[in-house]
Amino acid sequence: MSAKTGLVAANGGKIAYSDEGSGPLVVLSPGMGDLRSSYRFQVPALVQAGYRAVSVDLRGHGDSGTTFATYGDGSTSEDLADVITHFEAPAVIVGNSMSAGAAIITAARHPELVSGLVLVGPFVRDPKSGAFQKLLLSVLMAKPLVVSSWNSYLPKLFAGQKPADFTTYRQSVKEAMARPGYKEAFAATVKTSHQEAEALLTDVSVPTMVVMGEQDPDFPDPAQEARWIGEQLHARVEMIADAGHYPHAQQADVVNALLVDFLRGVTHHA
């Protein structure tokens, strides 16, 4: 089944999406610096299982626009609300990395739009990093260096088993970011804070699953972070072996089975 693609009007620009399948709506939102094709392994599995899979590009990423005035968790949460509203059905949101924080905000601010959450490698609170690490990040992700810095850092985020098409996918991410206007948007996105997401954790009441790679380098102790998030949200927690920050791409078969099982439970719950 070929994907239908389009653009949804958001506050200040357009959000690109791909739409495949029919059935209960699942909206898949990637992490910072990534593309909606991050979910290239999930979409076919969801369609086969009887779901409508809508994957989106973050503002200033992929095929979405770069005319936005703001970037980050709060802005992305409103984009997700706009996308779900466009499709006129409540959705389970699958959010990776910063999109997990955005999904939390959407579920708290617009509970009528969200029937469940799957948080993959989730950032739902600001990491505890020192002043030197923050300064180093700001230098590496400054506009002149952002494309080369991100391309160099990406393999580290795929700690563990890499997908078979990693080299090709990495090149597609680099090329997308190198276009006029996109590295500036990414540099702005890097500055996002997850404080709003953390503040709203206890306001989320929908069924939630946390999926974390056992080798995720973005967290000093991935299992501890996953447990903490699970406790805040009363969520199911799944740790994925031989995977880093992108377990859905690194261990697709394992994550797809967990995802479909969770969705069936959410459908029954609804």
C-alpha positions as CSV (number, residue, x, y, z in Angstrom):
1,M,0.0,0.0,0.0
2,S,1.5,3.3,-1.0
3,A,1.5,6.2,1.4
4,K,-0.6,9.3,1.0
5,T,1.5,12.4,1.9
6,G,0.4,15.9,2.7
7,L,0.8,19.0,4.8
8,V,-1.2,20.1,7.9
9,A,-1.5,23.8,8.7
10,A,0.1,24.6,12.1
11,N,0.8,27.8,13.9
12,G,3.4,29.5,11.7
13,G,3.9,26.8,9.0
14,K,3.2,23.4,7.6
15,I,3.7,19.9,9.1
16,A,4.4,17.1,6.6
17,Y,2.9,13.7,7.1
18,S,2.6,10.2,5.5
19,D,-0.7,8.4,5.9
20,E,-1.1,4.6,5.4
21,G,-3.7,2.0,6.3
22,S,-7.1,2.2,7.9
23,G,-8.5,1.6,11.4
24,P,-7.7,3.3,14.8
25,L,-5.3,6.2,14.4
26,V,-1.7,6.0,15.4
27,V,0.4,9.1,15.0
28,L,4.2,8.6,15.0
29,S,6.5,11.5,15.8
30,P,10.3,11.3,15.5
31,G,13.0,12.7,17.7
32,M,15.0,15.9,17.2
33,G,17.2,15.8,14.1
34,D,15.3,12.8,12.7
35,L,12.8,12.2,10.0
36,R,9.4,10.6,9.8
37,S,11.0,7.7,8.0
38,S,12.5,6.8,11.4
39,Y,9.3,4.7,11.6
40,R,9.8,3.0,8.3
41,F,9.8,-0.4,10.1
42,Q,6.7,0.3,12.2
43,V,4.3,1.6,9.5
44,P,4.0,-1.7,7.6
45,A,3.5,-3.7,10.8
46,L,0.8,-1.3,12.0
47,V,-1.0,-1.3,8.7
48,Q,-1.0,-5.1,8.6
49,A,-2.4,-5.2,12.2
50,G,-5.3,-3.0,11.2
51,Y,-4.3,0.5,12.2
52,R,-4.0,3.8,10.3
53,A,-0.4,4.9,10.7
54,V,0.3,8.7,10.2
55,S,4.0,9.5,10.6
56,V,5.0,13.2,10.8
57,D,8.1,15.4,10.4
58,L,8.9,17.8,13.2
59,R,8.7,21.5,12.4
60,G,11.9,22.5,10.7
61,H,12.7,18.8,9.8
62,G,12.2,16.6,6.8
63,D,9.4,17.9,4.5
64,S,7.9,20.2,7.2
65,G,8.4,24.0,6.9
66,T,11.1,26.2,8.4
67,T,8.9,29.3,8.8
68,F,8.1,28.7,12.5
69,A,9.0,31.2,15.1
70,T,9.4,28.6,17.9
71,Y,10.6,25.1,18.2
72,G,10.7,22.5,21.0
73,D,8.3,20.4,23.1
74,G,5.5,22.8,23.5
75,S,5.4,23.8,19.9
76,T,5.6,20.1,18.8
77,S,2.7,19.3,21.1
78,E,0.5,21.8,19.4
79,D,1.5,20.4,16.0
80,L,0.5,16.9,17.2
81,A,-2.8,18.3,18.3
82,D,-3.3,19.9,14.9
83,V,-2.4,16.7,13.0
84,I,-4.8,14.6,15.2
85,T,-7.6,17.1,14.7
86,H,-7.0,17.1,10.9
87,F,-7.7,13.3,10.9
88,E,-10.8,13.8,13.1
89,A,-10.1,10.9,15.4
90,P,-8.4,10.4,18.8
91,A,-4.9,8.8,18.4
92,V,-2.3,6.8,20.2
93,I,0.9,8.9,19.9
94,V,4.2,7.2,19.4
95,G,6.9,9.7,20.3
96,N,10.6,9.2,20.3
97,S,13.1,11.3,22.3
98,M,11.8,14.9,22.5
99,S,8.6,13.9,20.8
100,A,7.8,11.8,23.9
101,G,7.9,15.1,26.0
102,A,5.6,16.7,23.4
103,A,3.3,13.7,23.5
104,I,3.0,14.1,27.3
105,I,2.0,17.8,26.9
106,T,-0.5,16.9,24.2
107,A,-2.1,14.3,26.3
108,A,-2.3,16.6,29.3
109,R,-3.5,19.7,27.4
110,H,-5.8,17.9,24.9
111,P,-7.0,14.7,26.6
112,E,-9.9,14.3,24.2
113,L,-7.4,13.8,21.3
114,V,-5.2,11.2,22.9
115,S,-6.2,7.6,23.6
116,G,-2.7,6.3,24.5
117,L,1.0,7.0,24.5
118,V,4.1,5.0,23.5
119,L,7.2,6.8,24.7
120,V,10.4,5.6,23.0
121,G,13.8,6.7,24.4
122,P,11.8,9.4,26.1
123,F,12.9,12.8,27.2
124,V,10.2,14.0,29.6
125,R,12.5,15.9,31.9
126,D,15.7,17.9,31.4
127,P,18.9,15.8,31.8
128,K,21.2,16.5,34.6
129,S,24.3,17.8,32.8
130,G,27.1,20.0,34.1
131,A,27.9,23.5,32.8
132,F,30.8,22.2,30.7
133,Q,28.6,19.7,28.9
134,K,26.0,22.3,28.2
135,L,28.6,24.7,26.8
136,L,30.1,21.9,24.7
137,L,26.6,21.1,23.3
138,S,25.9,24.7,22.5
139,V,29.2,25.0,20.5
140,L,28.8,21.7,18.6
141,M,25.2,22.4,17.7
142,A,25.8,26.0,16.6
143,K,24.6,26.7,13.1
144,P,28.0,26.5,11.3
145,L,28.8,23.1,12.8
146,V,25.3,21.5,13.3
147,V,25.2,19.3,10.3
148,S,28.6,17.7,10.7
149,S,28.3,17.5,14.5
150,W,24.9,15.7,14.3
151,N,26.1,13.4,11.6
152,S,29.2,12.5,13.7
153,Y,27.1,12.0,16.9
154,L,24.4,9.9,15.3
155,P,26.2,6.5,15.3
156,K,26.7,6.9,19.1
157,L,22.9,7.2,19.5
158,F,22.5,3.9,17.7
159,A,24.5,2.0,20.3
160,G,24.0,-1.7,19.9
161,Q,22.7,-3.3,16.7
162,K,22.3,-0.8,13.9
163,P,19.6,-1.3,11.2
164,A,20.8,-2.8,8.0
165,D,20.1,0.4,6.1
166,F,21.9,2.7,8.7
167,T,24.4,4.1,6.2
168,T,21.8,5.1,3.7
169,Y,19.5,6.5,6.4
170,R,22.2,8.5,8.0
171,Q,23.0,10.1,4.7
172,S,19.3,11.0,4.2
173,V,19.3,12.7,7.6
174,K,22.4,14.7,6.7
175,E,21.1,15.8,3.3
176,A,17.7,16.8,4.8
177,M,19.4,19.0,7.5
178,A,21.9,20.6,5.0
179,R,19.1,22.3,3.0
180,P,18.6,26.1,3.4
181,G,16.8,26.9,6.6
182,Y,16.9,23.5,8.1
183,K,20.1,23.6,10.1
184,E,18.9,26.9,11.7
185,A,15.7,25.2,12.7
186,F,17.6,22.2,14.1
187,A,19.9,24.6,16.1
188,A,16.8,26.2,17.6
189,T,15.2,22.8,18.4
190,V,18.3,21.8,20.3
191,K,17.6,24.5,22.9
192,T,14.3,23.0,23.9
193,S,13.5,22.4,27.6
194,H,11.5,19.5,28.9
195,Q,10.3,21.2,32.0
196,E,6.7,21.6,30.9
197,A,6.5,17.9,30.1
198,E,7.8,17.0,33.5
199,A,5.4,19.3,35.2
200,L,2.4,17.7,33.4
201,L,3.4,14.0,33.9
202,T,0.8,13.5,36.7
203,D,-1.9,15.1,34.6
204,V,-1.7,12.2,32.0
205,S,-4.2,9.4,32.6
206,V,-4.2,7.5,29.3
207,P,-2.6,4.0,28.9
208,T,1.1,4.4,28.4
209,M,4.1,2.3,27.5
210,V,7.7,3.3,27.9
211,V,10.2,1.7,25.5
212,M,13.9,2.2,26.3
213,G,17.0,0.8,24.7
214,E,19.3,-0.9,27.3
215,Q,22.3,1.0,25.8
216,D,20.7,4.4,25.3
217,P,23.6,6.8,25.6
218,D,21.4,9.8,26.4
219,F,20.8,8.5,29.9
220,P,23.4,7.6,32.6
221,D,21.1,4.7,33.6
222,P,18.5,4.0,31.0
223,A,16.7,1.4,33.1
224,Q,16.4,3.7,36.0
225,E,15.1,6.5,33.9
226,A,12.5,4.2,32.3
227,R,11.4,3.0,35.7
228,W,11.0,6.6,37.0
229,I,8.9,7.6,34.0
230,G,6.9,4.4,34.4
231,E,6.2,5.2,38.0
232,Q,5.1,8.7,37.2
233,L,2.7,7.6,34.5
234,H,1.7,4.1,36.0
235,A,3.0,2.9,32.6
236,R,4.1,-0.4,31.2
237,V,7.9,-0.4,30.8
238,E,9.8,-2.4,28.2
239,M,13.6,-2.5,28.0
240,I,15.1,-3.5,24.6
241,A,18.4,-5.4,24.5
242,D,21.1,-4.4,22.1
243,A,19.6,-1.0,21.3
244,G,20.4,2.6,22.0
245,H,18.2,5.7,21.5
246,Y,16.3,4.3,18.5
247,P,15.1,0.8,19.6
248,H,12.2,1.0,17.1
249,A,14.7,1.1,14.3
250,Q,17.4,-1.1,15.8
251,Q,15.2,-3.9,17.1
252,A,12.1,-3.4,14.9
253,D,10.6,-6.9,15.2
254,V,10.8,-6.8,19.0
255,V,9.3,-3.3,19.3
256,N,6.6,-4.0,16.7
257,A,5.3,-6.9,18.6
258,L,5.2,-4.9,21.8
259,L,3.6,-2.0,20.0
260,V,0.8,-4.0,18.4
261,D,0.1,-5.8,21.7
262,F,-0.1,-2.5,23.5
263,L,-2.4,-1.0,20.9
264,R,-4.8,-3.9,21.1
265,G,-5.0,-3.3,24.8
266,V,-5.7,0.4,24.3
267,T,-8.4,-0.4,21.8
268,H,-10.0,-2.8,24.2
269,H,-9.7,-0.2,27.0
270,A,-11.3,2.5,24.9
